[in-house]
Amino acid sequence: MRSDRAAVFARELRGELTDAESILWRHLRDRRLAGLKFGRQVAIGASIADFVCFEAKLVVEADGGQHADNPKDVRRDAFFASQGFRTLRIWNIDIQGNLEGVLDTIENAAREKPGAG
């Protein structure tokens, strides 16, 4: 499901989380969000997901302004979808200013049945 090159790059990224990713990771790690298991900077094929819950087939991307209308992100989302994952994009400003709402959104998305919504 992942390429060796992407796995090495993902490992490197784990040590370089953005402030927003770091905040979010504190709440997703160790099954802290509703018992859901998330990984961070996970290689899926040649792409790297910021956070992924394999049980829910959910990718969570923490995005800054550089991701607005980004064609590369559209292709990555399509790739994740082709692998059976739904992608939830969360703005960094929301993580920093509305963390409770962000966590509720992630939990609800993880609880959604695939194909619903």
Secondary structure as UniProt FT lines:
FT   HELIX           4..14
FT   HELIX           19..28
FT   HELIX           29..31
FT   TURN            32..35
FT   STRAND          39..45
FT   STRAND          47..53
FT   TURN            54..57
FT   STRAND          58..63
FT   HELIX           65..67
FT   TURN            68..69
FT   HELIX           71..82
FT   TURN            83..84
FT   STRAND          86..91
FT   HELIX           92..97
FT   HELIX           99..111
FT   TURN            114..115
//
